[in-house]
């Protein structure tokens, strides 16, 4: 029978608590990713509506456009709320969380300032008034940013309150009890982006000073030798062995284990916490590059992508016409003449889906295959 401590629970109650915690985690993830998708859809739809009506439009199309704006505004607000709630739960305690939330909120709130600069001004030169559709579209964007900003401010206030409360409860006295009077904690945590093994967390200082990999300025995952897997390196560090400059220059101080195969050494690297931290850095670098690549593809190949989207819609129209025995081409022509470019919305959705699977592939390559 396991002894129960004040901070440890066993039995059905603990299992139920763990299961409930897992459900909450999954709900938070759904809120986070679903909210992000909803925000992107709302902003994209409102932006395209503004762009379509920036140069003016027949009054007959304004009623439908205003209806679309009202719907997209609701999507944006719901997405903003769920995204803020999901991100707060997922990254609570991170000091940069409220900052990023406020920056994104500010960017969305400032839509009336930067959207006209990109899509063109919708202001009537004679009256100086924004037209009846473009104005509400900008207002809906700004409203979404306002909701995000208010929630972000609440998160910031809660975060500051918790930190101040913890500091008030613990204070400097807790630090002196932990380390002793006049003693300070020695911090030697390095985390250089895409750095060498000795520039990452988990590389211990007392080992590093006598580590052959550090002295030769190499990386343990390339040499297949490191302080987390080779006992000779630890033994050398414990002895505080001093190497000559010639040996260091020739890299002859690096111990190589000839009893293991290359594949066995690679497997050691895959299990190493330092190498896994290096993989996290790879992902942090590759993620914005991949997203930026998709954005660049969308911008550079915009015309070709719109042609593909138009062909998809035309093919769907043809198939539906064959099934319903109706005259084909009506849907495609309606889409082409619509006030909101459905082709562009369709292509954005396709690119988002492709990007999602590309990110899954990236995670599989970096964290599963660990290449």
PyMOL commands that set and color helices and strands:
alter all, ss='L'
color gray80, all
select helices_A, chain A and resi 12-53+59-90+97-109+111-119+134-179+197-199+205-208+212-215+220-223+231-239+245-249+262-270+273-300+302-324+330-337+342-368
alter helices_A, ss='H'
color red, helices_A
deselect
rebuild
show_as cartoon
